[in-house]
Amino acid sequence: MKIQKTALIAGNWKMNGTIKEAKRLVSSLLEKYNATPSLDAKILICPPMTLLNYVGNLLEGTNIFLGGQNCHYEVSGAHTGEVSANMMRDSGCSHVIVGHSERRSQYGETDKEIFCKVEAVLEHGMKAIMCVGETLKSRQEGNAINYVTRQLDEVLNSRLSLENLVIAYEPIWAIGSGKTPKISEIEEIHEVIKKVLSKSLSQNHEVPVIYGGSVNPTNAEEVLGLEAVNGVLVGGASLNTNDFWEIVNAAS
């Protein structure tokens, strides 16, 4: 089984963590990181917005990257409770997750709105992790491929420079459920996404495609062993340092 080198291992803490908890998690992570002389994986931590500056300061001087979980597409304005892409960059973020399935399902974010967020993140010099994924109904009806590729249309039809784009395939029905698609289904969708991107973009750049959806220490090695998978987006397991580090090791 071929393990991807320099895979992106992104931990999405979601709406979890106080300063005290963040200190414990990051301190434990740094102990393991400092005890590993050579590490092939690229590690990204995406805490809640309230913890960006705090976690960023703890990670300063390391090669562990800081990311945001979401952003608004406007630079500023009367958008109470929102945070812009330039604010994310100002907080030290190198990456921002956009279009997570929970944003789509719970807050009704559309493909057009997600594209605008991707555009804002890229314009501010960060990497946009754009999430795509099918519903259980579309999977059962055999429409998963069409469902996922349709979510890419706005980006593919744009003139954006996509050298800082990352696609995260996360089937909606697998998020937080403990269920994962068959390994062949993960491989199939990743390969389709890469083919669609390569045919649609006249750029000498391969857009990384990572997998998200109940990633854990048990399934990480098999998922990361797929040639078409360039990393993983980890949810619940990123809140347990031992579990998260096992996933990092699976990529190394």
DAJODA-V600233 format. One record per pair of residues at least 24 apart in sequence whose ideal C-beta (glycine too) atoms are under 6 Angstrom apart, sorted by the first residue. I is the first residue (numbers start at 1). GAP is how many residues later the second one is. If there is no record, write none. Layout:
<<I GAP> <I GAP>>
This chain:
<<1 224> <2 225> <3 221> <3 222> <4 220> <4 226> <5 35> <6 34> <6 36> <7 34> <7 217> <7 223> <7 224> <7 244> <8 34> <8 202> <8 223> <9 32> <9 34> <9 222> <9 223> <9 238> <9 239> <9 242> <10 34> <10 223> <11 34> <11 223> <11 227> <11 233> <12 34> <12 223> <13 34> <16 223> <17 30> <17 31> <17 34> <19 35> <22 29> <22 33> <26 29> <26 32> <28 213> <29 212> <32 213> <39 213> <40 212> <41 207> <41 210> <41 211> <44 51> <49 34> <52 39> <53 38> <56 36> <65 29> <66 26> <66 27> <67 26> <67 28> <68 25> <68 28> <69 28> <71 25> <71 46> <73 43> <73 44> <73 47> <85 35> <85 36> <85 39> <86 38> <89 35> <89 37> <93 33> <94 32> <95 32> <95 34> <96 25> <96 30> <97 32> <98 30> <98 32> <99 31> <99 32> <100 31> <101 32> <101 69> <101 71> <101 74> <111 40> <111 43> <115 39> <115 40> <122 42> <127 37> <127 39> <128 37> <129 37> <129 39> <130 37> <131 37> <131 39> <133 36> <133 37> <133 38> <133 39> <134 37> <135 37> <136 37> <145 47> <149 47> <156 44> <162 45> <163 42> <165 42> <166 42> <167 26> <167 40> <167 42> <168 42> <168 44> <168 65> <169 42> <170 42> <170 43> <171 42> <174 39> <174 40> <175 38> <178 36> <180 33> <180 34> <180 39> <183 39> <186 25> <187 39> <187 41> <190 38> <190 39> <191 37> <217 26> <217 29> <220 27> <220 30> <221 29> <224 26> <224 27>>
